[in-house]
Amino acid sequence: MVSFQPTQLGTRHMCSAGHYLAARAGFEILEAGGNAIDAGVAAGMSLAVLQSDIVNVGGVAPMILYLADRDEVKSISGLGWWPKATDINMFISANGGAIPHGVLRSVIPAAPGAWTAALSEFGTMTFAEVTEAPIKYARDGFAMHPTMHDTLQNTKDNLLRWPQTAEIYLPGGQVPEVGDNFVQSDLGKTLQYLADEETAASGTREDKIEAARKAFYEGDPAQAIAKYHKDNDGLMTADDLKEFRVEIEDPISRNYFGFDIYTCQPWCQGPVLLQIMSLLDGFDLKGMEHNSADYIHTMVECIKLSFADRERYYGDPRFVDVPIDYLLSDDYVAERRKLVDMTKAYPGMPPFGEVPGYDGPGSGPSSAAVHGPVEHSYDTSYACAVDKDGNAFSITPSDNSSQTPIIPGLGCVASGRGSQNWAVPEHASCIAPGKRPRLTPNPALAIKKGEVTMPFGTPGGDVQCQAMTQAFLNVNVFGMEMQEAIEAPRFASYSQPNSFEPHESDPGKIKVESRVSQAVRDDLASRGHVVEDFPELTRAAGAVCAIYRDEKARLFGAADPRRQSGMLGW
């Protein structure tokens, strides 16, 4: 296969991100002497400007990082929870079980807390230093790119619901044309305010970063968010914001295909990646031939099994006892693997696996699933960085600007990730005060001790774990060069309930990029899959970015041409 662009090569440091200017921002931090965490935060914040239609300063920012000198991997939750005034019965009685667009789906913005925690605990630079590029992109503008233009065009009706949102994204009532300079003055002022509060503070670097954090959660932004919610029948208060803290924790990890693969805890769908890998690890994938009918069928059936368990068991671990160790145990995986019939596709999503003695909440995947065409998720972006010392950073920031209103004067939303909960009391991820939604964004990191470090991730909602698995296997099982691995044709299953409200599913449906041969697609259909074509290089199939650092400290970076991704290394 001929790649659309070459793999980026480097021997010192590298950044890859969902927008090329974000990759540049991260690279400039590395050039200035910052480490991978500094660079990753700069890139992540830049994405919240350059792709503010699908990533938000007031959104989510889950991250995983590798600290080379400590040989340690850590995760930062970067996910907010429901305000204290939240009552699930309100959604059931007043909204018919729906979680409506607007302020009622807002959870506490977590991204500023995640960025500042990463810098304070693991970085070397100040908040003001890593914010220079994002502020510049917001204040001075950047060229409207096709991905953002298309998103704004597709969500125009939603954007028009809120005048302050339309003022930013629909100047003169129209979506800016591709190539137009796009300025976000209020967003630039918000970021500058946080940086200025840090600069004005006294004390250590960590003390000053804390001042930037407090500026968001107790200063002008917090007051603006609380006032808007009070004036518009929202739930969030100044106390909710003041009391919020992200969590620094150990990630979930297992060894598959010779790598220790790390994901965030099951407050997100990250462990689904590990479940898919665990099932696939028992098949001779290489012997099947890449993207053959056997390969795609096996992958899809394992995806279905993993998502079934997600729907039954995954939720905020502070509220739900998620039996993740059992779900990833060899005996359990071996039994689930037996359910894969190579001749026949399961007609929808299989039943979830039984965990002996489990009495946690949840009624399983069918409790609120709506059958019907699944709306593709274009939210979210991704960035990763690796520095000269071998530190690595992986972040999947998100939150769109079309389903939750921009807070006047701030230029960003207060996270609408409540859309990933369920107004169903029996569901493991039901709404509750102080509870986090089950998040789709899930950065990953793969390590072969002393040899390879590979941060990787993608946007794409429920497609994320599926696209990440395919890209990882393309490199580490099929031996593809990095860019080739990411550009290779992809496929996705839609049997599971969509993580987003209204949680629709499309039982038996798989979508396959059109570069996969017709013979393979026909074979899949003969096994019972409902096969539908993806367009070639569609952004609905995700937009994977990754960096591969080998045993000689050589760097190989890749960025997905399905969106405006880019990478830069030296």
C-alpha angles and dihedrals in degrees: 000000000000114000122229090224134008125260110263112244128206145157101196115033142336144189128198123186147164091260124038093228090055089053088050091051091053092045092052090054090052090049089052091057101266122138129240092273093054090047094046092051091050091050093046093050090046090056088055086062103033093045100025090146088070104016125048139198085221093045137083129299115180113182144180124201138186119216106204098193090054096034086226136136121210135181129211113205099218090183127116130216136227118281119259092252092061116125120181090206089065090061092045098047103031100032103031092246092307126127099220129214113265137046095331091075093052121122124184111292107249107176097086090050092049095048094049093045091052092049095044097046103032111010133084104210136069127260090245092055096052091043096058095093097044090049091050093049091050097042100040098028136225136235113285104245128211096250093055093041092054093047092051091047092051094047098039095119091054093046090054091059092078119046094208090053094046091049090062103037102028107041107185088006094291137102109251113255122250107275096025115130107254116205126188104189098171092050091050090051091050093053091043090052091056091047092048092050089053092048092050093050124093131221134050126345088262092051091052093048088051088056089057090050093048090048089065100039099038106017135068097312092053092049091049092050093047092048093049092050092048092049093046103042094260127149105228121104136186089255091055089056096042093052096049122112130168119231127241107206147152114276127228114261141176135170115249130159090002095304135104100230118200129201135165122269120278093274076095132036092255096114088060085075089057092046091053091047092048092054094044092048088075095059131078093241096167090053090055093061122240115290092356118147090257091051096048092043092051092047094048094048091050090048090054092051092050095048091050089061091045091058094048102041115016121102142115104317090217087066104023130051098226109197092214096148090057093044089056097041119120095238094050093046091049091054093047091048090060088067091069107102109195092204100047138040120225104250094234135341113331122236115277119259120262119244111204113244094001112151101165123131123279138088100212138260100303096062097096107000117139117206114223143087111324116232110230116243115229095170123115137038136210142225136180137180139189123192135204092268094055098255112147134199131194124184135171107191121184153156126126129232097221104070100040123042125254109250105244112255095011102076092219140077130246101246115281094197090123082091086080094063128084126236087217114108093208095055119101089229098045123145118272136153111270092011124125123228119245098262126216097203107092122167116202139201128196122198134184101192113251092356120055138019118186123177111189142162147138146204119247113107110237089000091067100086090040095053092042092053092050094048092047093050092045088062103033103034104026096035097231121166109254102256092041089053092055096043094048115115114276138200136197139201122226102185093107123081110268110255089227126078124295086033097217121179135196105212114220094002120138125174119210127191110249094243089075106095122262090236090060092047091050091050090052091051090051089058091056102266116140097229122202127175123246113208114253111282094357119181087224086075092062132257108251121199123184146160124212118202111189134202091275091054090251114151126220116185130190135184128190117249089205086088137014092288124151142172136205130189143156 
